[in-house]
């Protein structure tokens, strides 16, 4: 499974692509940060991020796109830009017929460090170890994007938002079909278990 992780932000948007391997191993494919100048008009900044998202999806052809779920922050201006970029990521994935998943910051921290309250430095260090890198990924936005992708690779089956692929040129990939079948089977088993408990 190839996953594009997105750490949304208008000033810095982290992008990271990983591939999941057997035995919970994960391989780094690419990582970067899209930066926009605060002096630009908001629509120009959003366009720059949107273009970058489209380019990454076209180049890396992920099987899923995982985005950090945005929560209200003290700085309303910051959370507005972050929400807008998160929306761009979901739209870009949907247009490409790729499933989208949202993960909360605490879910991501817990998945990669074991603690939902881990500091950014801890996340960076664990991302380095998981991916077998010589150095920590910097800035933190880039490491966060990789952490989101890793989280989805390990925990994503329960949080995928299936997308209709009718009308897309290529349709779902083999990995996407397998993912959807596994998710459907898991849901069916859970429903059956609930019915047995209700008897």
C-alpha positions in Angstrom: 0.0 0.0 0.0 1.4 3.4 -1.0 0.1 6.3 1.1 0.3 10.0 0.8 0.2 11.7 4.2 -0.7 15.4 4.4 0.0 17.7 7.3 -2.2 20.6 6.3 -1.0 24.2 6.7 -1.1 27.3 4.6 2.4 28.6 5.4 3.9 25.1 5.5 2.1 22.0 4.2 3.9 18.7 4.9 3.7 16.0 2.3 5.1 12.5 2.8 4.7 9.2 0.8 5.4 5.8 2.3 4.9 2.2 1.3 3.8 -0.4 3.8 5.6 -3.7 3.7 5.1 -7.1 5.5 5.7 -7.3 9.2 4.6 -3.7 9.8 7.7 -2.4 8.0 7.4 1.0 6.2 9.6 2.4 3.4 10.1 6.1 2.7 9.2 7.1 -0.9 9.3 10.9 -0.7 8.9 13.8 1.7 8.8 17.6 1.3 7.1 20.8 2.6 5.1 23.1 0.4 5.7 26.7 1.5 3.7 29.8 0.6 4.5 33.4 1.3 2.3 35.2 3.8 2.5 38.3 1.5 0.6 36.6 -1.3 -3.2 36.8 -1.5 -4.9 33.8 0.2 -6.3 32.5 -3.1 -2.8 32.5 -4.6 -1.4 30.6 -1.6 -4.2 28.0 -1.8 -3.6 27.6 -5.6 0.1 26.9 -5.0 -0.7 24.2 -2.4 -3.4 22.7 -4.7 -1.0 22.5 -7.6 1.6 20.8 -5.4 -1.0 18.2 -4.2 -2.1 17.4 -7.7 1.5 17.0 -8.8 2.4 14.7 -5.9 -0.7 12.5 -6.6 0.2 12.3 -10.3 3.8 11.5 -9.6 3.5 9.0 -6.7 0.1 7.5 -7.5 -0.9 6.7 -3.9 -3.5 4.1 -3.0 -4.8 6.3 -0.2 -4.4 9.8 1.0 -4.3 10.4 4.8 -4.9 13.9 6.1 -4.6 15.2 9.7 -8.1 16.0 11.1 -8.2 19.7 11.9 -9.3 20.8 15.4 -10.1 24.3 16.7 -7.1 26.1 17.9 -6.6 29.4 19.8 -5.6 31.2 16.6 -8.7 31.3 14.4 -6.7 32.6 11.4 -4.3 29.6 11.6 -7.1 27.0 11.9 -9.0 28.6 8.9 -6.0 28.2 6.6 -5.3 24.7 7.9 -8.9 23.7 7.3 -8.8 25.1 3.8 -5.7 23.1 2.9 -7.1 20.0 4.4 -10.1 20.5 2.1 -7.8 20.9 -0.9 -6.1 17.6 -0.1 -9.5 15.8 0.1 -10.7 17.3 -3.1 -7.4 16.4 -4.9 -7.7 12.8 -3.8 -11.4 12.6 -4.7 -10.8 13.9 -8.2 -8.1 11.2 -8.6 -10.5 8.5 -7.3 -8.3 7.8 -4.3 -9.7 6.9 -0.9 -9.3 9.6 1.8 -8.8 9.1 5.6 -8.7 11.5 8.4 -6.6 10.9 11.6 -6.5 13.1 14.7 -3.2 14.4 16.0 -3.5 12.3 19.1 -4.2 9.1 17.0 -1.1 9.8 15.0 1.1 10.4 18.1 -0.2 7.3 19.8 0.4 5.2 16.6 4.0 6.1 16.1 5.1 6.8 19.7 2.7 5.0 22.0 1.5 8.2 23.6 -1.2 10.5 22.4 0.5 13.4 24.1 4.0 13.0 22.6 6.0 16.1 21.7 7.0 16.9 18.2 10.6 15.9 18.8 9.4 12.4 19.9 7.3 12.1 16.8 10.3 13.1 14.6 12.6 10.6 16.4 10.1 7.7 16.1 9.5 8.5 12.4 13.3 8.3 11.9 13.5 4.9 13.6 10.4 3.4 11.9 11.7 4.4 8.5 15.3 3.6 9.3 16.6 7.1 8.5 20.0 8.4 9.4 18.6 11.7 10.6 15.3 13.1 11.8 13.1 14.6 9.1 12.9 18.3 9.3 11.0 20.6 9.6 8.4 19.0 11.9 5.6 19.5 9.2 7.5 17.0 7.0 7.9 14.5 9.8 4.2 14.9 10.8 3.1 14.1 7.2 5.2 10.9 7.3 3.7 10.1 10.7 0.2 10.5 9.3 1.0 8.2 6.4 2.5 5.6 8.7 -0.5 5.7 11.0 -2.8 5.1 8.1 -0.7 2.2 6.9 -0.9 0.6 10.3 -4.5 1.6 11.4 -6.2 2.8 8.2 -8.6 0.0 7.4 -11.0 1.2 10.1 -10.9 4.9 9.0 -10.9 4.9 5.2 -13.6 6.9 3.6 -14.5 4.9 0.4 -14.9 7.0 -2.7 -17.0 6.2 -5.7 -14.7 5.7 -8.7 -17.4 5.8 -11.4 -16.4 8.2 -14.1 -12.6 8.0 -13.3 -10.5 6.9 -16.2 -8.6 4.1 -14.4 -11.0 3.0 -11.8 -9.8 1.5 -8.5 -6.4 0.0 -8.3 -5.9 -3.6 -7.2 -4.7 -2.4 -3.8 -7.8 -0.2 -3.4 -10.1 -3.1 -4.3 -8.4 -5.3 -1.7 -8.6 -2.5 0.9 -12.3 -2.0 0.2 -13.0 -5.8 0.4 -11.1 -6.0 3.7 -13.0 -3.1 5.1 -16.3 -4.5 4.0 -15.5 -7.8 5.5 -14.5 -6.2 8.8 -17.8 -4.3 8.9 -19.8 -7.4 8.2 -18.1 -9.3 10.9 -18.6 -6.5 13.4 -22.4 -6.3 12.6 -22.7 -10.1 13.0 -21.0 -9.9 16.4 -23.4 -7.2 17.5 -26.4 -9.3 16.4 -25.1 -12.3 18.4 -24.7 -10.1 21.5 -28.2 -8.7 21.1 -29.8 -12.2 21.3 
